[in-house]
Amino acid sequence: MTPVAEVTTGRDGSFQFKKPSPGDYWLVAAIDGTEYKLLIRYQPGKKTDAKCAEFQYALEKGKLYLRNSTTGPAR
């Protein structure tokens, strides 16, 4: 895979990708030398422009998943 964007989280864990195009992406988190991947489908809505900081991700039992969103339910 070739990365289309890369960001490092802030001290509080927040991050933001600048102007992503609609489509499917792999969100990869590198934690202590191990990579965890989560498929993300980005489809911007007409009424909202959700920011990465509005989503919460969790790592449980070796899997990364979307825990919840302040903009609506996890999918």
Buried (B, 14 or more C-beta within 10 A) or exposed (E): EEEEEEEEEEEEEEBEBEEBEEEEBEBEBEEEEEEBEBEBEEEEEEEEEBEBEBBEBEBEEEEBEBEEEEEEEEE
